[in-house]
Amino acid sequence: MQKDPEKNSLLSHLLADRRYAAMLGLGFSAGIPYLLVYSTQSAWLSEAKVPIETIGLMSEFTIAYKFKFIWAPFLDRYDAPIFGALLGRRRGWIVVSQLAVMLALAGVAFGDPAYWIAYTAAFSIALGVAGATQDITIDGWRITSVPVAKQSVMTAISEMGYRVGTLAAGAGALLLSALFTGMAIRVWRDDSDRSARRMFAFSLLYLLLIFSLLLVDHLSGGRR
């Protein structure tokens, strides 16, 4: 008997369990910080005439992703401040990590690597640590939020969102640069700070992504 393709479509899964939709948004948010630190920021540093050896060194700030297993047990054992009591342990840490990513992105955006590279480096390290922490918390929520039978679909949707997030942080960031250049609002000194504007735009985007996490608290029922 041939299966109905509509019952096996991505949309049918998203409608059947709205935690899948939340996982898509969380996967997207997880894909943004890594590529911004590893790749997109290098283009900005190059525009600022930062020496090539410094750019190469700063691309290694993603090393936090390789050592995130060190503080993962802490996140699994203890509640997040304030948000842990409101949303539960895992969702609380997700909100905290996303807020940290947002603040780190804003910090990078307001820096000027051409004149003060140490400032940009400090916030880039913070962005790497916050992004790695976000990965830990999102993976923890993904594993515990649905039964084993739904894990394969949950993982696939998470990976899909992650890939779209990396695409947005790469090619999408360049498109945002062009968009912000044409806007009448001037936050920075001149039109040459397009890369800083795209970093700031991504920090604002995280405000929307946090709402998707808060929505999960209502949709999934219970607190994890």
C-alpha positions in Angstrom: 0.0 0.0 0.0 1.5 3.3 -1.1 1.8 5.9 1.7 0.2 9.3 1.3 3.2 11.7 0.6 1.3 14.6 2.3 1.4 12.7 5.6 5.2 12.3 5.4 5.9 15.9 4.4 7.9 18.4 6.6 4.8 20.5 7.0 2.7 17.6 8.3 5.3 16.9 10.9 5.5 20.6 11.9 1.7 20.7 12.3 1.5 17.3 14.1 3.9 18.4 16.9 4.7 22.1 17.2 7.8 21.3 19.1 9.3 20.5 15.7 8.6 24.1 14.6 10.4 25.3 17.7 13.3 23.0 16.9 13.6 24.5 13.5 13.9 28.0 14.9 16.4 26.8 17.6 18.5 25.0 15.0 18.6 28.2 13.0 19.8 30.2 15.9 22.5 27.6 16.7 23.9 27.9 13.2 24.5 31.7 13.3 27.3 32.3 15.9 29.8 29.7 14.6 30.0 31.0 11.0 30.0 34.6 12.1 33.1 34.1 14.2 34.8 31.6 11.9 34.1 33.2 8.5 32.0 36.3 8.1 33.9 38.3 10.7 37.1 37.6 8.7 35.7 39.6 5.8 35.0 42.6 8.2 38.5 42.4 9.6 39.9 42.3 6.1 38.0 45.5 5.2 39.4 47.1 8.4 43.0 46.3 7.2 43.7 44.0 10.1 46.9 41.9 9.5 46.3 38.5 7.9 48.0 36.7 10.8 45.6 38.4 13.3 42.6 37.4 11.2 43.8 33.8 11.1 44.3 33.8 14.9 40.8 35.2 15.5 39.2 32.6 13.4 40.3 30.1 16.0 38.1 31.7 18.6 35.6 29.0 17.7 37.7 26.7 19.8 35.1 27.0 22.5 33.0 24.6 20.4 35.7 21.9 20.7 35.8 22.2 24.5 32.1 22.7 25.3 32.0 19.3 27.0 33.9 20.8 29.9 31.0 23.0 31.2 28.1 20.8 29.7 27.7 18.9 33.0 27.3 22.1 34.9 24.4 23.2 32.6 22.8 19.8 33.0 23.0 19.8 36.7 22.1 23.4 37.7 19.3 25.8 36.8 19.9 29.0 35.0 19.5 32.2 37.1 16.0 33.7 37.0 14.9 32.0 33.8 15.4 28.5 35.3 12.6 29.1 37.8 10.4 30.4 35.0 11.0 28.0 32.1 12.8 25.0 33.6 16.4 24.1 33.4 17.0 23.5 29.7 14.8 26.3 28.3 16.1 28.6 31.0 19.7 28.0 29.8 18.7 28.4 26.2 17.3 31.9 26.9 20.4 32.8 28.9 22.8 31.6 26.2 20.8 33.4 23.4 20.9 36.6 25.4 24.6 36.2 25.8 25.0 35.7 22.0 22.9 38.7 21.3 25.0 40.9 23.7 28.2 39.6 22.3 27.1 40.3 18.7 26.1 43.8 19.7 29.5 44.2 21.3 31.4 43.1 18.2 29.2 45.4 16.1 30.0 48.5 18.1 33.8 47.8 18.0 36.3 49.1 15.5 39.0 46.5 14.8 41.0 49.0 12.9 41.7 51.0 16.0 41.0 48.7 18.9 41.4 45.0 18.0 41.5 43.8 21.6 37.9 45.0 22.1 36.7 43.1 19.1 38.8 40.0 20.1 37.3 40.0 23.6 33.7 40.1 22.3 34.5 37.5 19.6 35.7 35.1 22.3 32.6 35.8 24.3 30.5 35.1 21.2 32.3 31.8 20.7 31.6 30.7 24.3 28.0 31.8 24.2 27.4 30.1 20.9 28.9 26.8 22.2 26.8 27.1 25.3 23.7 27.6 23.2 24.6 24.4 21.3 24.8 22.4 24.5 21.5 23.6 25.8 19.6 23.2 22.5 20.9 19.6 22.1 19.8 18.9 25.7 16.3 20.2 25.1 16.1 18.3 21.8 17.0 15.0 23.4 14.6 15.4 26.4 11.6 17.1 24.9 10.3 14.3 22.7 10.2 10.5 23.0 12.8 8.2 21.3 10.4 7.5 18.5 10.4 11.2 17.4 14.2 11.7 17.8 15.1 11.0 14.2 12.6 13.7 12.9 13.7 16.1 15.6 17.4 15.7 14.7 16.7 16.1 11.0 14.7 19.3 11.6 17.4 20.6 13.9 20.1 20.0 11.3 17.9 21.7 8.6 17.5 24.8 10.7 21.3 24.8 11.5 22.2 24.7 7.8 19.9 27.5 7.0 21.3 29.5 9.9 24.9 29.1 8.6 23.7 30.2 5.2 22.1 33.3 6.7 25.2 34.1 8.7 27.3 33.8 5.5 25.6 34.9 2.3 22.7 36.4 4.3 25.0 38.7 6.2 26.4 40.1 3.0 22.9 40.8 1.8 22.1 42.5 5.1 25.2 44.7 4.6 23.8 46.0 1.3 20.4 46.5 2.8 21.7 48.5 5.8 23.8 50.6 3.5 20.7 51.8 1.7 18.8 52.6 4.8 18.4 56.2 5.9 19.1 55.4 9.6 22.7 56.1 10.6 23.9 54.4 13.7 27.6 54.4 13.0 29.9 57.1 11.8 29.8 56.4 8.0 28.7 54.0 5.4 31.8 51.9 5.6 30.6 50.1 8.7 28.4 47.7 6.9 29.8 44.7 8.5 29.2 46.1 12.0 25.6 46.8 11.0 25.0 43.2 9.9 26.4 42.0 13.3 24.1 44.3 15.1 21.2 43.1 12.9 21.9 39.6 13.9 21.9 40.6 17.5 18.4 42.0 17.1 17.3 38.9 15.3 18.1 36.9 18.4 15.3 38.8 20.2 12.9 37.1 17.8 14.5 33.7 18.3 14.1 34.0 22.0 10.4 34.4 21.5 10.3 31.1 19.8 11.9 29.5 22.8 9.3 31.2 25.1 6.6 29.9 22.9 7.9 26.3 23.4 7.1 26.6 27.1 3.5 27.1 26.2 3.3 24.5 23.4 5.2 21.6 24.8 3.5 21.6 28.2 5.5 20.9 31.4 8.9 22.3 32.3 12.2 20.6 31.3 
